[in-house]
Amino acid sequence: MNTSKIRTAKINGPQEPCRFTKRLGSTAYRVVVHFNPDTKDTAGEKIARLVRNEAAAGKAANQ
């Protein structure tokens, strides 16, 4: 992952969650993305931990 393009922004207050629609085949999914402003992890740290946990559990990437 190229982390040089990741930017952080100071959040001055609650923001609207990001909403979008994702279509997979003939099914459309409404997706809502939100972030906890009080978290101690960065997004990169969270993703790295999820990948490590999946690898430790022995789960393959394409199953």
N, CA, C and O atoms as CSV, one atom per row, in Angstrom:
chain,resi,resn,atom,element,x,y,z
A,1,MET,N,N,0.836,-1.170,0.000
A,1,MET,CA,C,0.000,0.000,0.000
A,1,MET,C,C,0.883,1.236,0.000
A,1,MET,O,O,1.850,1.326,0.756
A,2,ASN,N,N,0.544,2.172,-0.844
A,2,ASN,CA,C,1.295,3.419,-0.923
A,2,ASN,C,C,0.699,4.413,0.065
A,2,ASN,O,O,-0.323,5.038,-0.215
A,3,THR,N,N,1.342,4.557,1.222
A,3,THR,CA,C,0.797,5.426,2.262
A,3,THR,C,C,1.142,6.885,2.046
A,3,THR,O,O,0.655,7.743,2.783
A,4,SER,N,N,1.966,7.191,1.056
A,4,SER,CA,C,2.332,8.584,0.832
A,4,SER,C,C,1.147,9.401,0.337
A,4,SER,O,O,1.157,10.627,0.457
A,5,LYS,N,N,0.120,8.746,-0.219
A,5,LYS,CA,C,-1.040,9.459,-0.727
A,5,LYS,C,C,-2.163,9.575,0.295
A,5,LYS,O,O,-3.177,10.221,0.029
A,6,ILE,N,N,-1.994,8.957,1.463
A,6,ILE,CA,C,-3.015,9.032,2.498
A,6,ILE,C,C,-2.865,10.366,3.224
A,6,ILE,O,O,-1.779,10.734,3.672
A,7,ARG,N,N,-3.974,11.070,3.326
A,7,ARG,CA,C,-3.950,12.362,4.008
A,7,ARG,C,C,-4.852,12.305,5.220
A,7,ARG,O,O,-5.854,11.590,5.229
A,8,THR,N,N,-4.499,13.050,6.228
A,8,THR,CA,C,-5.351,13.136,7.398
A,8,THR,C,C,-5.977,14.521,7.443
A,8,THR,O,O,-5.379,15.501,7.001
A,9,ALA,N,N,-7.157,14.586,7.968
A,9,ALA,CA,C,-7.865,15.862,8.070
A,9,ALA,C,C,-8.353,16.028,9.497
A,9,ALA,O,O,-8.796,15.071,10.133
A,10,LYS,N,N,-8.268,17.242,9.984
A,10,LYS,CA,C,-8.782,17.527,11.309
A,10,LYS,C,C,-10.299,17.649,11.208
A,10,LYS,O,O,-10.823,18.386,10.374
A,11,ILE,N,N,-10.983,16.922,12.061
A,11,ILE,CA,C,-12.440,16.963,12.062
A,11,ILE,C,C,-12.881,17.925,13.146
A,11,ILE,O,O,-12.545,17.754,14.318
A,12,ASN,N,N,-13.628,18.929,12.753
A,12,ASN,CA,C,-14.072,19.946,13.695
A,12,ASN,C,C,-15.367,19.577,14.396
A,12,ASN,O,O,-15.745,20.238,15.363
A,13,GLY,N,N,-16.031,18.583,13.957
A,13,GLY,CA,C,-17.291,18.167,14.560
A,13,GLY,C,C,-17.846,16.978,13.803
A,13,GLY,O,O,-17.224,16.491,12.859
A,14,PRO,N,N,-19.010,16.511,14.212
A,14,PRO,CA,C,-19.602,15.366,13.520
A,14,PRO,C,C,-19.853,15.689,12.049
A,14,PRO,O,O,-20.291,16.787,11.704
A,15,GLN,N,N,-19.572,14.732,11.211
A,15,GLN,CA,C,-19.795,14.897,9.782
A,15,GLN,C,C,-20.779,13.841,9.316
A,15,GLN,O,O,-20.939,12.794,9.943
A,16,GLU,N,N,-21.430,14.137,8.209
A,16,GLU,CA,C,-22.337,13.165,7.618
A,16,GLU,C,C,-21.542,11.951,7.157
A,16,GLU,O,O,-20.463,12.107,6.585
A,17,PRO,N,N,-22.053,10.742,7.393
A,17,PRO,CA,C,-21.375,9.566,6.867
A,17,PRO,C,C,-21.391,9.578,5.343
A,17,PRO,O,O,-22.289,10.148,4.723
A,18,CYS,N,N,-20.400,8.951,4.758
A,18,CYS,CA,C,-20.320,8.831,3.304
A,18,CYS,C,C,-21.297,7.732,2.866
A,18,CYS,O,O,-21.288,6.634,3.423
A,19,ARG,N,N,-22.137,8.029,1.866
A,19,ARG,CA,C,-23.104,7.062,1.370
A,19,ARG,C,C,-22.908,6.864,-0.132
A,19,ARG,O,O,-22.702,7.823,-0.875
A,20,PHE,N,N,-22.976,5.601,-0.567
A,20,PHE,CA,C,-22.910,5.316,-1.991
A,20,PHE,C,C,-23.588,3.985,-2.270
A,20,PHE,O,O,-23.880,3.223,-1.348
A,21,THR,N,N,-23.833,3.712,-3.527
A,21,THR,CA,C,-24.458,2.460,-3.945
A,21,THR,C,C,-23.435,1.646,-4.725
A,21,THR,O,O,-22.753,2.167,-5.608
A,22,LYS,N,N,-23.335,0.376,-4.393
A,22,LYS,CA,C,-22.411,-0.538,-5.067
A,22,LYS,C,C,-23.224,-1.653,-5.690
A,22,LYS,O,O,-24.021,-2.293,-5.004
A,23,ARG,N,N,-23.039,-1.898,-6.983
A,23,ARG,CA,C,-23.778,-2.946,-7.674
A,23,ARG,C,C,-22.855,-4.139,-7.907
A,23,ARG,O,O,-21.766,-3.999,-8.463
A,24,LEU,N,N,-23.306,-5.308,-7.473
A,24,LEU,CA,C,-22.609,-6.569,-7.719
A,24,LEU,C,C,-23.584,-7.483,-8.441
A,24,LEU,O,O,-24.545,-7.972,-7.847
A,25,GLY,N,N,-23.334,-7.711,-9.723
A,25,GLY,CA,C,-24.267,-8.481,-10.530
A,25,GLY,C,C,-25.564,-7.704,-10.667
A,25,GLY,O,O,-25.559,-6.540,-11.068
A,26,SER,N,N,-26.676,-8.349,-10.333
A,26,SER,CA,C,-27.967,-7.673,-10.436
A,26,SER,C,C,-28.449,-7.126,-9.095
A,26,SER,O,O,-29.583,-6.661,-8.982
A,27,THR,N,N,-27.582,-7.181,-8.074
A,27,THR,CA,C,-27.956,-6.698,-6.749
A,27,THR,C,C,-27.263,-5.378,-6.468
A,27,THR,O,O,-26.058,-5.245,-6.685
A,28,ALA,N,N,-28.021,-4.402,-5.986
A,28,ALA,CA,C,-27.469,-3.103,-5.610
A,28,ALA,C,C,-27.458,-3.006,-4.085
A,28,ALA,O,O,-28.460,-3.292,-3.430
A,29,TYR,N,N,-26.326,-2.606,-3.531
A,29,TYR,CA,C,-26.167,-2.463,-2.092
A,29,TYR,C,C,-25.994,-0.987,-1.755
A,29,TYR,O,O,-25.205,-0.294,-2.398
A,30,ARG,N,N,-26.718,-0.505,-0.762
A,30,ARG,CA,C,-26.506,0.851,-0.256
A,30,ARG,C,C,-25.483,0.753,0.861
A,30,ARG,O,O,-25.680,0.006,1.819
A,31,VAL,N,N,-24.399,1.497,0.750
A,31,VAL,CA,C,-23.286,1.421,1.685
A,31,VAL,C,C,-23.169,2.745,2.431
A,31,VAL,O,O,-23.216,3.815,1.824
A,32,VAL,N,N,-23.018,2.666,3.742
A,32,VAL,CA,C,-22.806,3.849,4.567
A,32,VAL,C,C,-21.471,3.665,5.286
A,32,VAL,O,O,-21.261,2.662,5.969
A,33,VAL,N,N,-20.581,4.628,5.132
A,33,VAL,CA,C,-19.260,4.568,5.744
A,33,VAL,C,C,-19.178,5.651,6.806
A,33,VAL,O,O,-19.490,6.813,6.542
A,34,HIS,N,N,-18.762,5.273,7.999
A,34,HIS,CA,C,-18.589,6.258,9.063
A,34,HIS,C,C,-17.367,5.881,9.885
A,34,HIS,O,O,-16.939,4.727,9.879
A,35,PHE,N,N,-16.820,6.837,10.577
A,35,PHE,CA,C,-15.604,6.634,11.355
A,35,PHE,C,C,-15.822,7.138,12.771
A,35,PHE,O,O,-16.513,8.136,12.979
A,36,ASN,N,N,-15.246,6.464,13.730
A,36,ASN,CA,C,-15.323,6.880,15.116
A,36,ASN,C,C,-14.279,7.979,15.344
A,36,ASN,O,O,-13.084,7.717,15.207
A,37,PRO,N,N,-14.696,9.188,15.683
A,37,PRO,CA,C,-13.722,10.264,15.879
A,37,PRO,C,C,-12.849,10.072,17.114
A,37,PRO,O,O,-11.824,10.741,17.250
A,38,ASP,N,N,-13.236,9.168,18.021
A,38,ASP,CA,C,-12.469,8.946,19.251
A,38,ASP,C,C,-11.527,7.761,19.170
A,38,ASP,O,O,-10.963,7.354,20.186
A,39,THR,N,N,-11.344,7.196,17.981
A,39,THR,CA,C,-10.504,6.012,17.837
A,39,THR,C,C,-9.037,6.326,18.124
A,39,THR,O,O,-8.589,7.460,17.957
A,40,LYS,N,N,-8.318,5.330,18.546
A,40,LYS,CA,C,-6.890,5.479,18.839
A,40,LYS,C,C,-6.030,5.026,17.649
A,40,LYS,O,O,-4.841,5.338,17.588
A,41,ASP,N,N,-6.639,4.286,16.698
A,41,ASP,CA,C,-5.917,3.750,15.538
A,41,ASP,C,C,-6.106,4.646,14.319
A,41,ASP,O,O,-7.114,5.340,14.188
A,42,THR,N,N,-5.127,4.615,13.443
A,42,THR,CA,C,-5.319,5.209,12.116
A,42,THR,C,C,-5.936,4.131,11.229
A,42,THR,O,O,-5.946,2.957,11.596
A,43,ALA,N,N,-6.444,4.518,10.083
A,43,ALA,CA,C,-7.020,3.546,9.155
A,43,ALA,C,C,-5.966,2.524,8.737
A,43,ALA,O,O,-6.264,1.333,8.643
A,44,GLY,N,N,-4.744,2.976,8.487
A,44,GLY,CA,C,-3.669,2.069,8.087
A,44,GLY,C,C,-3.342,1.049,9.160
A,44,GLY,O,O,-3.117,-0.123,8.858
A,45,GLU,N,N,-3.313,1.487,10.420
A,45,GLU,CA,C,-3.046,0.570,11.527
A,45,GLU,C,C,-4.156,-0.467,11.661
A,45,GLU,O,O,-3.884,-1.642,11.906
A,46,LYS,N,N,-5.386,-0.041,11.502
A,46,LYS,CA,C,-6.527,-0.943,11.588
A,46,LYS,C,C,-6.467,-2.003,10.483
A,46,LYS,O,O,-6.661,-3.189,10.749
A,47,ILE,N,N,-6.201,-1.581,9.264
A,47,ILE,CA,C,-6.124,-2.515,8.134
A,47,ILE,C,C,-4.979,-3.499,8.329
A,47,ILE,O,O,-5.139,-4.696,8.087
A,48,ALA,N,N,-3.832,-3.004,8.764
A,48,ALA,CA,C,-2.689,-3.890,9.002
A,48,ALA,C,C,-3.023,-4.929,10.073
A,48,ALA,O,O,-2.656,-6.096,9.937
A,49,ARG,N,N,-3.712,-4.516,11.129
A,49,ARG,CA,C,-4.089,-5.456,12.182
A,49,ARG,C,C,-5.078,-6.491,11.651
A,49,ARG,O,O,-4.965,-7.672,11.980
A,50,LEU,N,N,-6.041,-6.068,10.838
A,50,LEU,CA,C,-6.997,-7.018,10.261
A,50,LEU,C,C,-6.286,-8.045,9.379
A,50,LEU,O,O,-6.601,-9.234,9.434
A,51,VAL,N,N,-5.333,-7.595,8.570
A,51,VAL,CA,C,-4.578,-8.505,7.705
A,51,VAL,C,C,-3.758,-9.486,8.545
A,51,VAL,O,O,-3.740,-10.683,8.256
A,52,ARG,N,N,-3.080,-8.987,9.581
A,52,ARG,CA,C,-2.297,-9.873,10.461
A,52,ARG,C,C,-3.193,-10.915,11.124
A,52,ARG,O,O,-2.829,-12.089,11.197
A,53,ASN,N,N,-4.363,-10.493,11.609
A,53,ASN,CA,C,-5.271,-11.430,12.273
A,53,ASN,C,C,-5.788,-12.492,11.313
A,53,ASN,O,O,-5.904,-13.660,11.683
A,54,GLU,N,N,-6.099,-12.091,10.076
A,54,GLU,CA,C,-6.558,-13.060,9.077
A,54,GLU,C,C,-5.439,-14.045,8.745
A,54,GLU,O,O,-5.685,-15.244,8.616
A,55,ALA,N,N,-4.216,-13.544,8.606
A,55,ALA,CA,C,-3.078,-14.421,8.296
A,55,ALA,C,C,-2.823,-15.394,9.461
A,55,ALA,O,O,-2.544,-16.571,9.237
A,56,ALA,N,N,-2.919,-14.904,10.688
A,56,ALA,CA,C,-2.699,-15.759,11.852
A,56,ALA,C,C,-3.775,-16.834,11.966
A,56,ALA,O,O,-3.516,-17.930,12.463
A,57,ALA,N,N,-4.973,-16.519,11.508
A,57,ALA,CA,C,-6.074,-17.488,11.555
A,57,ALA,C,C,-5.975,-18.492,10.409
A,57,ALA,O,O,-6.734,-19.460,10.363
A,58,GLY,N,N,-5.032,-18.260,9.476
A,58,GLY,CA,C,-4.820,-19.187,8.382
A,58,GLY,C,C,-5.832,-19.063,7.264
A,58,GLY,O,O,-6.034,-20.007,6.502
A,59,LYS,N,N,-6.464,-17.919,7.159
A,59,LYS,CA,C,-7.463,-17.722,6.114
A,59,LYS,C,C,-6.783,-17.257,4.837
A,59,LYS,O,O,-5.946,-16.355,4.863
A,60,ALA,N,N,-7.143,-17.873,3.728
A,60,ALA,CA,C,-6.577,-17.491,2.433
A,60,ALA,C,C,-7.287,-16.248,1.919
A,60,ALA,O,O,-8.434,-15.988,2.282
A,61,ALA,N,N,-6.607,-15.483,1.077
A,61,ALA,CA,C,-7.149,-14.222,0.566
A,61,ALA,C,C,-8.273,-14.438,-0.430
A,61,ALA,O,O,-9.182,-13.611,-0.501
A,62,ASN,N,N,-8.248,-15.510,-1.199
A,62,ASN,CA,C,-9.234,-15.694,-2.275
A,62,ASN,C,C,-10.169,-16.870,-2.034
A,62,ASN,O,O,-10.433,-17.640,-2.957
A,63,GLN,N,N,-10.665,-17.023,-0.846
A,63,GLN,CA,C,-11.604,-18.130,-0.599
A,63,GLN,C,C,-13.002,-17.635,-0.561
A,63,GLN,O,O,-13.929,-18.420,-0.364
